[in-house]
């Protein structure tokens, strides 16, 4: 072992020794007497040592990144199970009416399907994601006695398949908006429209209810959780002004850095 810290390998003692920096959990080393003392360290050996040290550093970085990814993935799954599935099951247990319990169970099953699909690591076609979400939303609103106006898209989305983080957060945000309409809006009709390009999808959800209350400063209540969900994927939520009811625009990226 060699004392001190250094960034690169170096030939010392006129070629009799070569010092190596710490790498791969090993301390800095001092190598002496190459070829059992019958030669000196050469520039080619010095270059090879630098390459090996750099390779070990890359391996360590990759291993650390993998370990961080495993931890983050476990935290994400735990959060999704707690925030979505757990919350729906808990709310279903405390609801008095059977149709409300059924609504909570359907939502929990949908969340579980999305989480299991995300664990497979496969991106899903955006058309399929939106079709499933449309069907689920129609069932939820029908069970609550509300009408849904969500026309099928006239053309297929030409963008890339949506990775888990994109479609999970979009689906969760849409479910939250619909839940707020069912519980608080006193609405009779919900309208959903889509605007899209290869880079971005905008989902506009409007109702004919009483509208969302405003917090001090004019901020819409309920915005923080939606902002958090969409902010994680580079999206945003806005509340366009409307004459009556509430309009919510959910905007998510479909390409570029968010998908990568």
Beta strands, then each sheet from edge to edge (+ up, - down):
strand 1: 10-12
strand 2: 17-20
strand 3: 29-32
strand 4: 147-149
strand 5: 189-196
strand 6: 200-207
strand 7: 236-238
strand 8: 246-253
sheet 1: 1+ 2- 3+
sheet 2: 4+ 5+ 6- 8+ 7-
end
